[in-house]
Amino acid sequence: MRKRSPGVDVALPITPMLDMSFQLLAFFILTFHPIPIEGQLAAQMPMSQANDPAKPVPIDDDTKDQYTIAVYSADGVISGLSLRGPTMVRDNISTLRELRDALDIIPRPGKIGPKLDVVVTIEASNDLTYARLVEVIDLCKKAGIESINLSPLRGGPAL
């Protein structure tokens, strides 16, 4: 029978491994460069075709109210707004607060009739930044409008 030899005691040096892991962690934290915020995306609205007339959105009988928000921009920021629809025409809206006040007085489902459906089309300039477009969409959602369409700006700026 063979005699068992005493086992080799293996010591695992924890201190150097912890030191190295903290050095790697510090390196990655100090050299991490996050990407710019989402509002800095370079998204552009599609260009409308000059020879292709805008096709109207079909409206079923009197079940929908179609409103259009035109968003004019200069250098990517909002320079003017207008709201047009069957119950109101508001041009030269200068702030998002004024637009919100105008959207609040639009009849919505449950206020006039159970079948009333409000549809808003946002027509935006081609150079409007994505973050500003999202602000207008959020404003519509906060005003209780659920059906929102996007379209390129038809015609030139009215300002």
Backbone torsions as a table, in degrees:
resi	resn	phi	psi	omega
1	MET	NA	143.0	-178.9
2	ARG	-86.8	146.1	179.2
3	LYS	-90.4	131.1	179.7
4	ARG	-72.1	132.1	176.6
5	SER	-87.0	148.5	-180.0
6	PRO	-64.6	138.3	-178.7
7	GLY	-65.9	153.9	178.7
8	VAL	-83.8	129.2	179.7
9	ASP	-84.0	113.4	-179.5
10	VAL	-96.6	125.3	178.6
11	ALA	-106.3	127.4	179.2
12	LEU	-97.6	114.6	-177.8
13	PRO	-75.7	100.2	-177.4
14	ILE	-76.0	-38.0	-174.8
15	THR	-59.4	-47.4	178.5
16	PRO	-64.8	-34.5	179.5
17	MET	-67.8	-40.8	177.1
18	LEU	-64.6	-41.1	179.1
19	ASP	-61.0	-45.0	-179.9
20	MET	-65.8	-40.3	-179.3
21	SER	-66.2	-38.6	177.5
22	PHE	-68.7	-34.5	176.3
23	GLN	-66.4	-41.3	177.2
24	LEU	-65.1	-41.9	178.5
25	LEU	-61.3	-45.3	178.8
26	ALA	-63.2	-39.7	178.8
27	PHE	-61.1	-48.0	-177.8
28	PHE	-68.8	-34.8	177.9
29	ILE	-67.8	-42.4	-177.0
30	LEU	-74.7	-26.7	-178.2
31	THR	-99.2	1.5	-179.6
32	PHE	-74.5	127.5	177.1
33	HIS	-121.3	104.4	-178.8
34	PRO	-68.2	153.4	178.1
35	ILE	-70.7	159.4	177.8
36	PRO	-60.1	159.3	-177.8
37	ILE	-63.5	162.0	-174.9
38	GLU	-61.8	-28.9	-179.2
39	GLY	-66.4	-8.3	-178.3
40	GLN	-94.5	10.1	-179.6
41	LEU	-64.0	143.6	179.9
42	ALA	-96.5	63.8	178.0
43	ALA	-95.7	142.7	-179.6
44	GLN	-127.4	147.5	175.3
45	MET	-72.3	148.7	178.7
46	PRO	-68.0	149.7	179.1
47	MET	-78.7	139.5	175.7
48	SER	-82.5	146.0	-179.2
49	GLN	-80.7	131.4	-178.2
50	ALA	-67.0	-36.1	-177.6
51	ASN	-91.0	-3.5	179.2
52	ASP	-104.8	102.8	-178.4
53	PRO	-63.9	147.8	-178.7
54	ALA	-65.2	131.6	-180.0
55	LYS	-89.4	127.0	-179.2
56	PRO	-69.4	149.3	177.1
57	VAL	-76.6	127.7	-178.4
58	PRO	-65.4	136.8	180.0
59	ILE	-118.7	123.4	-179.1
60	ASP	-80.3	111.5	177.6
61	ASP	45.1	-126.5	179.0
62	ASP	-111.9	30.7	-176.0
63	THR	-90.8	-9.7	-177.9
64	LYS	-132.6	143.8	169.0
65	ASP	-110.2	122.7	-177.7
66	GLN	-101.2	119.2	177.1
67	TYR	-116.9	150.5	179.4
68	THR	-127.1	127.2	173.9
69	ILE	-106.3	117.2	175.8
70	ALA	-96.5	126.8	-178.7
71	VAL	-114.3	111.4	179.0
72	TYR	-95.9	142.6	-177.6
73	SER	-134.7	155.7	173.6
74	ALA	-135.4	119.6	-179.3
75	ASP	58.6	35.2	174.7
76	GLY	88.0	-9.3	179.3
77	VAL	-107.9	158.3	-177.6
78	ILE	-71.6	123.7	178.1
79	SER	-107.5	-15.2	178.2
80	GLY	-174.9	157.2	-178.9
81	LEU	-137.5	154.0	170.7
82	SER	-145.6	150.4	-179.5
83	LEU	-128.1	124.5	-179.4
84	ARG	-131.0	139.0	178.7
85	GLY	-170.3	-175.7	-177.0
86	PRO	-68.5	-24.4	-177.7
87	THR	-105.3	-8.7	-178.7
88	MET	-161.3	152.9	171.1
89	VAL	-134.0	114.4	179.1
90	ARG	-126.9	111.3	175.7
91	ASP	-103.4	167.8	177.0
92	ASN	57.8	41.2	171.4
93	ILE	-78.5	126.3	-172.7
94	SER	-100.6	-23.9	-177.5
95	THR	-128.5	161.3	176.9
96	LEU	-67.6	-28.8	177.2
97	ARG	-64.5	-41.1	177.1
98	GLU	-64.2	-38.9	177.2
99	LEU	-64.2	-41.1	178.6
100	ARG	-62.5	-42.3	177.6
101	ASP	-61.8	-39.4	178.8
102	ALA	-68.9	-38.2	179.0
103	LEU	-68.4	-30.1	-178.8
104	ASP	-67.5	-25.4	-178.1
105	ILE	-92.9	0.7	174.6
106	ILE	-72.0	132.2	176.7
107	PRO	-63.5	133.6	-179.7
108	ARG	-119.2	168.3	-179.9
109	PRO	-52.8	133.6	179.1
110	GLY	95.2	-18.2	-179.2
111	LYS	-89.0	-39.4	-178.7
112	ILE	-112.9	-49.9	-179.1
113	GLY	-150.5	155.5	-176.3
114	PRO	-69.9	-23.6	-176.9
115	LYS	-95.6	-0.9	-176.4
116	LEU	-69.8	126.3	-180.0
117	ASP	-126.9	121.0	-178.7
118	VAL	-93.6	127.8	177.6
119	VAL	-119.4	128.1	179.0
120	VAL	-115.6	130.2	174.0
121	THR	-109.1	123.4	178.0
122	ILE	-97.5	115.4	175.8
123	GLU	-100.7	117.9	-174.4
124	ALA	-119.9	147.9	174.3
125	SER	-61.9	153.6	-177.5
126	ASN	-65.4	-31.1	-176.1
127	ASP	-93.2	8.1	178.3
128	LEU	-69.4	132.4	179.2
129	THR	-72.2	154.1	-177.2
130	TYR	-60.1	-37.8	-178.2
131	ALA	-63.2	-39.6	179.5
132	ARG	-69.3	-36.2	177.3
133	LEU	-64.9	-40.4	178.7
134	VAL	-65.2	-34.9	176.6
135	GLU	-61.1	-41.3	179.3
136	VAL	-68.5	-40.3	177.8
137	ILE	-63.3	-44.5	178.0
138	ASP	-61.3	-37.9	178.7
139	LEU	-62.8	-41.3	177.3
140	CYS	-64.4	-41.9	179.4
141	LYS	-64.1	-40.6	178.8
142	LYS	-67.1	-26.9	178.6
143	ALA	-81.5	-1.2	176.5
144	GLY	92.4	12.9	179.7
145	ILE	-95.0	122.3	-175.2
146	GLU	-100.5	-26.5	-177.0
147	SER	-99.7	105.9	-176.2
148	ILE	-127.0	128.4	176.8
149	ASN	-113.4	153.8	177.0
150	LEU	-115.7	143.3	-178.7
151	SER	-152.6	152.9	173.6
152	PRO	-70.1	156.2	-178.6
153	LEU	-68.0	126.9	178.2
154	ARG	-92.4	130.6	179.8
155	GLY	79.3	178.6	180.0
156	GLY	-88.0	172.2	178.3
157	PRO	-63.2	142.9	-179.1
158	ALA	-93.3	5.3	-176.7
159	LEU	-95.7	NA	NA
